[in-house]
């Protein structure tokens, strides 16, 4: 699934299995919130070693990178702890309706 932020930067959401979310060898999990098409979702993230946020959409688990610092792609920084929640959209047309 491809998501877009308000600057029309593409963010790839990759299908995955549900993460185990066990606190093993110092691993810690936390949760935050993002909005996808104006619907608030709870995201789970590994605060020790992780680079991904995990969320459920229509019964399927997805993971998205929390940041992209590549020189070849537009930069984004996904912060699920921002208030109000971080907005993502499934279609570019939805961005114009919100902003």
C-alpha distances in whole Angstrom, upper triangle without the diagonal:
4,7,10,13,17,18,15,14,10,9,6,5,7,8,12,15,16,18,22,23,27,29,30,32,31,28,27,24,23,21,20,18,16,15,12,13,17,16,17,15,17,16,18,19,21,24,26,24,20,18,15,14,13,12,12,10,12,14,11,11,9,10,10,13,16,17,17,20,20,23,21,17,18,19,17,18,16,19,19,22,23,25,23,20,17,15,12,11,8,10,13,16,15,16,20,20,20,22
4,7,10,14,14,11,10,6,6,5,6,9,11,14,18,19,20,24,25,28,30,32,33,32,29,28,25,24,22,20,18,15,14,11,12,16,16,17,16,18,17,19,19,22,24,26,24,21,18,15,15,15,14,15,13,15,17,14,14,11,11,10,12,14,15,15,18,18,20,18,14,14,16,14,16,14,18,18,22,21,23,22,19,16,14,10,9,6,8,10,13,13,14,17,18,18,19
4,7,10,11,9,8,6,5,6,7,11,13,16,19,20,21,24,24,28,30,31,33,32,28,27,24,22,20,18,15,12,11,8,10,13,13,14,14,16,15,17,18,21,23,25,24,20,17,15,13,14,13,14,12,15,17,15,15,11,12,9,12,13,14,14,17,18,20,18,15,14,14,12,13,12,15,15,18,18,20,18,15,12,10,6,5,5,7,9,12,11,11,14,16,15,16
4,7,8,5,5,5,6,9,10,14,17,19,23,23,24,27,27,30,32,33,35,33,30,28,25,24,21,19,16,13,11,9,10,13,14,15,15,18,17,19,20,23,24,27,25,22,19,16,15,16,16,17,15,18,21,19,18,15,14,12,13,13,13,13,16,17,19,17,13,12,12,10,12,11,14,15,18,17,19,17,15,11,9,5,5,6,7,7,10,9,8,12,13,13,13
4,5,5,6,7,8,11,12,16,19,21,24,24,24,28,27,30,31,33,34,32,29,27,24,22,20,17,15,11,10,10,10,12,14,14,15,17,16,19,19,22,23,26,25,21,18,16,15,17,16,18,17,20,22,21,20,17,16,12,13,12,12,13,15,17,18,18,14,11,11,8,10,9,12,13,16,14,16,14,12,8,6,5,6,9,10,9,12,10,8,11,13,11,11
4,5,7,10,11,15,16,20,23,25,28,28,28,31,30,34,34,36,37,35,32,30,27,25,22,19,16,13,12,11,11,12,15,16,17,19,19,22,22,25,25,28,28,25,21,20,19,20,20,21,20,23,25,24,23,20,19,16,17,16,15,15,18,19,20,19,16,13,13,10,12,12,14,15,17,15,16,14,13,9,7,7,8,11,11,9,11,9,6,9,11,9,8
4,6,9,11,15,17,21,24,26,29,29,29,33,32,35,36,37,38,36,33,31,29,27,24,21,19,16,15,15,15,16,19,19,20,22,21,24,24,26,26,29,28,25,22,20,20,22,22,24,22,25,28,26,25,22,20,17,17,16,14,14,16,17,17,16,13,10,10,9,12,13,15,17,19,17,18,17,16,12,11,10,11,13,12,10,12,12,9,10,13,12,10
4,6,9,12,15,18,21,24,27,28,28,32,31,35,36,37,38,37,33,32,29,27,25,22,20,16,15,14,14,16,18,19,20,22,21,24,24,26,27,30,28,25,22,20,20,21,21,22,21,23,26,24,23,20,19,16,16,16,15,14,16,16,17,16,12,10,11,10,13,14,17,18,21,19,20,19,17,14,11,9,9,11,9,7,10,10,8,10,13,13,12
4,6,10,13,16,19,22,25,26,26,30,29,32,33,35,35,34,31,29,27,25,24,21,19,16,16,14,15,17,19,20,20,21,20,22,21,24,24,27,25,22,18,17,17,19,19,21,20,23,25,23,22,18,17,13,13,13,12,11,13,13,14,12,9,6,8,7,11,11,15,17,20,18,20,19,17,13,12,10,10,11,11,10,13,13,11,14,16,16,15
4,6,10,13,16,19,22,23,24,27,27,31,32,33,34,33,29,28,26,25,23,21,19,16,15,13,14,17,19,19,19,20,18,21,20,23,24,26,24,21,17,16,16,17,17,19,18,20,23,20,19,15,14,11,11,13,12,11,13,13,15,13,9,8,10,9,12,12,16,17,20,20,22,21,18,14,13,10,10,10,10,10,13,14,12,15,18,17,17
4,7,10,13,16,19,20,20,24,23,27,28,29,30,29,26,25,22,21,19,18,16,13,14,12,14,17,17,17,16,17,15,17,17,19,20,22,21,17,14,12,12,13,14,16,15,18,20,17,16,12,10,7,8,10,9,9,12,13,15,14,10,10,10,8,10,10,13,14,18,18,20,19,16,13,12,9,10,10,12,12,16,15,14,17,19,18,18
4,6,10,12,16,17,18,22,22,25,27,28,29,28,25,24,22,21,20,19,18,15,15,13,15,18,18,18,16,18,15,17,16,18,20,22,20,17,13,11,12,12,13,14,14,17,18,15,13,10,8,6,8,11,11,11,14,14,17,15,12,13,13,12,13,12,15,16,20,20,23,22,19,15,14,11,11,10,13,14,17,17,17,20,22,21,22
4,7,9,13,14,15,19,19,22,24,26,27,27,23,22,19,19,17,17,16,13,14,12,14,17,16,16,14,15,12,14,14,17,19,21,19,15,13,10,10,9,9,11,10,13,14,11,9,6,5,5,8,11,12,13,17,17,20,19,16,16,16,14,14,12,15,15,19,20,22,21,18,15,14,11,11,10,13,15,18,17,18,21,22,21,23
4,6,10,12,13,17,18,21,23,24,26,26,22,22,19,20,19,19,18,16,17,15,17,20,19,19,16,16,14,15,15,16,19,21,18,15,13,10,11,9,10,11,11,14,14,10,8,5,5,6,9,13,14,15,18,18,21,20,17,18,18,17,17,15,18,17,21,23,25,24,21,18,18,15,15,13,16,19,22,21,21,25,26,25,26
4,7,10,12,15,17,20,23,24,26,26,22,22,20,20,19,19,19,17,18,16,18,21,19,19,16,16,14,15,15,17,20,22,20,16,15,12,12,10,10,10,10,12,11,7,6,5,7,9,12,15,18,18,22,22,25,24,21,22,22,20,20,18,20,19,23,24,26,26,22,20,20,17,17,15,18,21,23,22,23,27,27,26,28
4,7,8,12,14,17,20,20,23,23,19,20,17,18,18,19,19,18,20,18,21,23,21,20,17,16,14,13,14,15,19,20,18,15,14,11,11,9,10,10,11,13,11,8,6,5,7,10,13,16,18,19,23,23,26,25,23,24,24,22,21,19,20,19,23,25,27,27,23,21,22,19,20,18,21,24,27,25,26,30,30,29,31
4,6,9,12,14,18,18,21,22,18,18,16,18,17,19,20,20,21,20,23,25,22,21,17,16,14,13,14,15,19,20,18,15,16,13,13,10,10,10,12,14,11,8,6,8,9,13,15,18,21,22,25,26,30,29,27,27,27,24,24,21,22,20,23,26,28,28,24,23,24,21,22,21,24,27,30,28,29,33,33,31,33
4,6,9,12,15,16,19,20,16,16,13,15,14,17,17,18,20,19,22,23,21,19,15,14,12,10,12,13,17,18,17,14,15,13,12,8,9,9,12,13,10,9,6,8,10,13,16,17,21,23,26,27,31,30,28,28,27,25,23,20,21,19,21,24,26,26,23,22,23,21,22,21,25,28,30,28,29,33,32,31,33
4,6,9,12,13,16,16,12,12,10,13,13,16,17,18,21,20,24,25,22,20,16,14,12,9,10,10,13,14,13,11,13,11,10,8,10,11,14,17,14,12,9,10,10,13,14,16,19,21,24,26,29,29,27,28,26,24,22,19,19,18,20,23,25,26,22,22,23,22,24,23,27,29,32,30,30,34,34,32,34
4,6,9,10,13,14,11,11,10,13,14,17,19,21,23,24,27,28,25,23,19,16,14,11,11,11,14,14,14,13,15,14,13,11,13,14,18,19,16,15,12,14,13,16,18,19,22,24,27,29,32,33,30,31,29,27,25,22,22,20,22,25,27,28,25,25,26,25,27,27,30,33,35,33,34,37,37,35,37
4,7,9,12,12,9,8,7,9,11,15,17,19,22,23,26,27,24,21,17,14,12,9,9,8,11,12,12,11,14,13,12,10,13,14,18,20,18,16,13,14,14,16,17,17,21,24,26,28,32,32,30,30,28,25,23,20,20,17,19,22,24,25,23,23,25,24,26,27,30,33,35,33,33,36,36,34,35
4,6,9,10,7,8,8,11,14,17,20,23,26,26,30,30,27,24,21,18,16,12,12,10,12,12,13,13,16,16,15,14,16,18,22,24,21,20,17,18,17,20,20,20,23,26,28,30,34,35,33,33,31,28,26,23,22,20,21,25,27,28,26,26,28,28,30,30,34,36,39,36,36,40,40,37,39
4,7,6,5,6,7,11,14,18,21,23,27,28,32,32,29,26,23,19,17,13,12,10,11,10,12,13,16,16,16,16,18,21,24,27,24,23,20,20,19,21,21,20,23,26,28,30,34,35,33,34,31,28,26,23,22,21,21,25,27,28,26,26,29,29,32,32,36,38,40,38,38,41,41,38,40
4,6,5,8,10,14,17,21,24,26,30,31,34,34,32,29,26,22,20,16,14,11,12,11,12,13,17,17,18,18,21,23,27,29,26,25,21,22,20,22,22,22,24,27,28,30,34,35,34,34,32,30,27,25,24,23,24,27,30,32,29,29,32,31,34,34,38,40,42,40,40,43,44,41,42
4,6,9,12,16,19,22,26,28,31,33,36,37,34,31,28,25,22,18,16,12,13,10,11,13,17,18,20,20,23,26,29,32,29,28,24,24,22,24,23,22,24,27,28,30,33,35,34,34,32,30,27,26,25,24,25,28,31,33,30,30,33,33,36,36,40,41,44,42,41,45,45,43,43
4,6,10,13,17,20,23,26,29,31,35,35,32,29,26,23,20,16,14,11,10,7,9,12,16,17,18,19,22,25,29,31,29,27,24,24,21,22,21,20,23,25,26,29,32,34,33,33,30,28,25,24,22,22,22,25,28,30,28,28,31,31,34,35,38,40,42,40,39,43,43,40,41
4,7,10,14,17,20,22,26,27,31,31,29,26,23,19,17,13,11,7,7,5,7,9,13,14,15,15,18,21,25,28,25,24,20,20,18,19,18,17,20,23,24,26,30,31,30,30,27,25,22,21,20,19,19,23,25,27,25,25,28,27,30,31,35,36,39,37,36,40,40,37,38
4,7,10,14,17,20,23,25,29,28,26,23,20,16,14,10,8,6,6,6,9,9,13,13,13,14,17,20,23,26,24,23,19,19,17,18,17,16,19,22,24,26,30,31,30,29,26,24,21,19,17,16,16,20,22,24,22,22,25,25,28,30,33,34,37,35,34,37,37,34,35
4,7,10,14,16,20,21,25,25,23,19,16,13,10,7,6,5,6,8,10,9,12,11,10,11,13,16,20,22,21,20,16,16,14,16,16,14,18,21,23,26,29,30,28,28,25,22,19,17,15,13,13,17,19,21,19,19,22,22,25,26,30,31,34,31,31,34,34,31,32
4,7,11,14,17,19,23,22,20,16,14,10,8,6,6,7,7,10,12,11,13,12,10,11,12,15,19,22,21,20,16,16,15,15,15,13,17,20,23,26,29,30,28,27,24,21,17,15,12,10,10,14,16,18,15,16,19,20,23,25,28,30,32,29,28,32,31,28,29
4,7,10,14,16,19,18,16,13,10,7,5,4,6,9,9,13,15,13,14,12,9,9,10,13,16,19,18,18,15,15,13,14,15,13,16,20,23,25,29,30,27,26,23,20,16,13,11,8,8,12,13,15,12,13,16,17,20,22,25,27,29,26,25,29,28,25,26
4,7,11,13,17,15,14,10,8,6,5,7,8,11,11,15,17,14,14,12,9,10,10,13,15,19,19,18,16,15,14,13,14,12,15,19,21,24,28,28,25,24,21,17,14,11,8,5,5,8,10,11,8,10,13,14,17,20,23,24,26,23,22,25,25,22,23
4,7,10,13,12,10,7,6,5,6,9,11,14,15,18,20,17,16,14,10,11,9,12,13,17,17,17,15,14,14,13,15,13,16,19,22,25,28,28,25,23,20,17,14,11,9,5,7,8,9,9,6,7,10,11,14,17,20,21,22,19,19,22,21,18,20
4,7,10,9,8,6,5,7,7,10,12,16,17,20,21,17,16,13,10,11,9,12,12,15,17,16,15,13,13,12,13,12,14,17,20,23,25,25,22,20,18,14,13,9,8,6,8,9,9,9,5,5,6,7,11,13,16,17,19,16,15,18,18,15,17
4,6,5,5,4,6,9,10,14,16,19,20,24,24,21,19,16,13,13,11,12,11,14,17,16,16,14,14,13,15,14,17,19,22,24,27,26,23,21,19,16,15,11,11,9,12,11,11,9,6,6,5,6,8,11,13,15,16,12,12,16,15,12,14
4,5,5,6,7,10,11,15,17,21,22,25,25,21,19,16,13,13,11,11,9,12,15,14,14,12,13,12,15,15,17,19,22,24,26,25,22,20,19,16,16,13,14,12,15,14,15,13,10,8,6,5,5,7,10,12,13,10,11,14,14,12,14
4,5,8,10,14,15,19,21,24,26,29,29,25,23,20,17,17,14,14,11,13,16,17,17,16,17,16,18,18,20,21,25,26,28,27,23,21,21,18,18,16,17,15,18,17,16,14,12,11,7,6,5,7,9,11,11,7,9,12,10,9,12
4,6,9,13,15,19,21,25,26,29,29,26,24,21,18,18,15,15,13,15,18,19,19,18,19,18,20,19,21,23,26,28,30,29,25,23,22,19,19,16,16,14,16,15,14,11,10,10,7,8,8,10,12,13,13,9,10,13,11,9,12
4,6,10,12,16,19,23,24,28,28,25,23,20,16,16,12,12,10,12,15,16,16,16,17,17,20,19,21,24,27,29,31,31,27,25,24,20,20,16,16,14,16,15,15,12,10,11,9,10,10,11,14,16,16,12,14,16,14,13,16
4,7,10,13,16,20,21,25,25,22,21,18,14,14,11,11,11,13,15,16,15,15,16,16,18,17,20,22,26,28,31,30,27,25,23,20,18,15,14,11,13,13,12,10,8,9,9,10,12,14,16,18,19,15,16,19,17,15,17
4,6,10,13,17,18,22,22,19,18,15,11,10,7,8,8,11,12,13,12,12,13,13,16,15,18,21,24,26,29,29,26,24,23,19,17,14,13,10,12,13,13,12,9,10,10,11,12,14,17,19,20,17,18,21,20,17,20
4,7,10,14,15,19,19,17,16,13,10,9,6,8,10,13,13,14,12,12,12,13,15,14,18,21,24,26,30,30,26,25,23,19,17,13,12,9,11,13,13,13,10,11,13,13,15,17,20,22,24,21,21,24,23,21,23
4,7,10,12,15,16,13,13,10,6,5,5,8,11,14,14,13,10,10,9,10,12,11,14,18,21,23,27,27,24,23,21,17,15,11,10,7,10,12,14,14,11,11,13,13,15,17,20,22,24,21,21,25,24,22,23
4,7,9,12,13,10,11,9,6,5,7,10,13,16,15,14,11,11,9,11,12,11,15,18,21,23,27,28,25,24,22,19,16,13,12,9,11,14,16,17,14,14,16,16,19,20,23,25,27,25,25,28,28,25,27
4,6,9,9,7,8,6,5,6,9,13,16,19,18,17,13,12,9,10,10,9,13,16,19,21,25,25,23,23,20,17,14,11,11,9,11,14,17,18,15,15,17,17,20,21,25,26,29,26,26,29,29,27,28
4,6,6,5,7,7,8,9,12,16,19,22,21,19,15,14,12,12,12,11,14,17,19,21,25,26,24,24,21,19,16,14,13,12,14,17,20,21,19,18,21,20,23,24,28,29,32,30,29,33,33,30,31
4,6,6,8,9,10,12,15,19,22,25,24,22,18,17,14,14,13,11,14,17,18,21,25,26,25,24,21,19,15,14,12,12,12,16,19,21,18,18,21,21,25,26,29,30,33,31,30,33,34,31,31
4,6,9,11,13,15,18,21,25,28,26,24,20,19,16,16,15,13,15,18,19,22,25,27,26,26,23,21,18,17,16,16,16,19,22,24,22,22,25,25,28,29,32,33,36,34,33,36,37,34,35
4,7,9,12,14,18,21,24,27,26,23,19,18,15,15,13,12,14,16,17,19,23,24,23,24,21,19,17,16,16,17,18,21,24,26,23,22,25,24,27,28,31,32,35,33,32,36,37,34,34
4,6,8,10,14,17,20,24,22,20,16,14,11,11,9,9,11,14,15,18,21,22,21,21,19,17,14,13,14,14,15,18,22,23,20,19,21,21,23,24,27,28,31,30,29,32,33,31,31
4,7,10,14,17,19,23,22,19,16,13,10,8,6,6,8,10,12,14,18,19,17,17,15,13,11,10,12,13,15,17,21,22,19,17,19,18,21,21,24,25,28,27,26,29,30,28,28
4,6,10,13,16,19,18,16,12,10,6,5,4,5,8,11,14,16,19,20,17,18,16,13,12,10,11,11,14,16,19,20,17,15,17,15,18,18,22,23,26,24,23,27,28,26,27
4,7,10,13,16,16,14,10,8,5,5,6,6,10,13,16,18,22,22,19,19,17,14,12,9,10,8,12,14,17,17,14,12,14,13,16,17,20,22,24,22,22,25,26,23,25
4,7,10,13,13,10,7,6,4,7,9,10,13,16,19,21,25,25,22,22,20,17,15,12,13,11,14,16,19,19,15,14,15,14,16,16,20,22,25,22,23,26,26,24,26
4,7,10,10,8,6,6,6,9,12,12,16,18,22,23,27,26,23,23,21,18,17,13,14,11,14,16,18,18,14,13,14,13,14,14,18,21,23,20,21,25,24,22,24
4,7,6,5,4,6,9,11,15,16,19,21,25,26,30,29,26,25,24,21,20,17,17,15,18,19,20,20,16,16,16,14,15,14,18,21,23,20,22,25,24,23,25
4,6,5,6,7,10,12,16,17,20,22,26,27,30,29,25,25,24,21,21,18,19,16,19,21,21,20,17,16,15,13,13,12,15,18,20,18,19,23,22,21,23
4,6,8,10,14,16,20,21,24,26,29,30,33,32,28,28,28,25,25,21,22,20,23,24,24,23,20,19,18,16,15,13,17,20,21,19,21,24,23,22,26
4,7,10,13,16,20,21,25,26,30,31,34,33,30,30,29,26,26,22,23,20,23,25,26,25,21,21,20,18,18,16,20,23,25,22,24,28,26,26,29
4,7,10,13,17,19,22,23,27,28,31,30,27,27,27,24,23,20,22,19,23,24,26,25,21,20,20,17,17,15,19,22,24,22,24,27,26,26,28
4,7,10,14,16,19,21,24,25,29,28,25,25,24,22,21,18,19,17,20,22,24,23,19,19,18,16,17,16,19,22,24,23,24,27,27,26,28
4,7,10,13,15,17,21,21,25,24,21,21,20,18,17,15,16,15,18,20,22,22,18,16,16,14,15,13,17,20,22,21,21,25,25,24,26
4,7,9,12,14,17,18,22,21,19,19,18,15,15,12,14,13,17,18,21,21,17,15,16,14,15,15,18,20,23,21,21,25,26,24,26
4,6,9,10,14,15,19,18,15,15,14,12,11,9,11,11,15,16,19,19,16,13,14,11,13,13,16,18,21,20,19,23,24,22,23
4,5,7,11,12,16,16,13,13,12,10,9,8,10,12,15,16,19,20,16,14,15,13,15,16,19,19,23,22,20,24,25,23,24
4,7,10,13,16,17,14,14,11,8,6,5,7,9,11,13,16,17,14,11,13,13,16,17,20,20,23,22,20,24,25,22,23
4,6,9,13,14,11,10,8,6,4,6,9,11,14,14,18,18,16,13,15,14,17,18,20,20,23,22,20,23,25,23,22
4,6,9,10,8,8,5,6,7,9,12,15,17,18,21,21,19,15,16,15,17,19,20,19,23,23,20,24,26,24,23
4,7,9,8,8,6,7,8,11,14,17,19,19,23,24,21,18,19,18,21,22,23,22,26,25,23,26,28,26,25
4,5,6,7,7,10,12,14,17,20,23,23,26,26,24,21,21,20,22,22,23,22,26,26,24,26,29,28,27
4,6,8,8,12,14,17,20,23,25,25,28,29,27,23,23,22,24,24,25,23,27,27,25,27,30,29,27
4,7,9,12,15,18,21,24,27,26,29,29,27,23,23,21,22,22,22,21,25,26,23,26,29,28,27
4,6,9,12,15,18,21,24,23,26,26,24,20,19,17,18,19,19,18,21,22,20,22,25,24,23
4,7,10,13,16,19,22,21,23,23,21,17,17,15,16,18,18,16,19,20,17,19,22,21,20
4,7,10,13,16,19,18,21,21,19,15,16,15,17,18,19,17,21,21,18,20,23,21,20
4,6,10,13,15,14,17,17,15,11,12,12,14,16,17,16,19,19,16,19,21,19,18
4,6,10,12,11,15,15,13,10,12,12,15,17,19,18,22,20,18,21,22,20,19
4,6,9,9,12,13,10,7,9,10,13,16,18,18,21,19,17,20,21,18,18
4,5,6,9,11,8,7,10,12,15,18,20,20,23,20,18,22,22,19,19
4,6,8,9,6,6,10,11,15,17,20,21,23,20,19,22,22,19,20
4,6,9,7,8,12,14,18,21,23,24,26,23,21,24,24,20,21
4,6,5,6,10,13,17,20,22,22,24,21,19,21,21,18,18
3,5,8,11,14,17,21,23,23,24,20,19,21,20,17,17
4,7,9,12,15,19,21,20,21,18,16,18,18,14,14
4,6,10,13,16,18,19,20,16,15,18,17,14,15
4,7,10,14,16,16,17,15,13,16,16,13,13
4,7,10,12,12,14,11,9,13,12,10,11
4,7,9,10,12,9,9,12,13,11,12
4,6,7,9,6,7,10,11,10,12
4,7,9,8,9,12,13,13,15
4,5,6,8,10,11,12,14
4,5,6,7,10,11,11
4,5,6,7,9,11
4,5,5,7,9
4,5,5,6
4,5,5
4,6
4
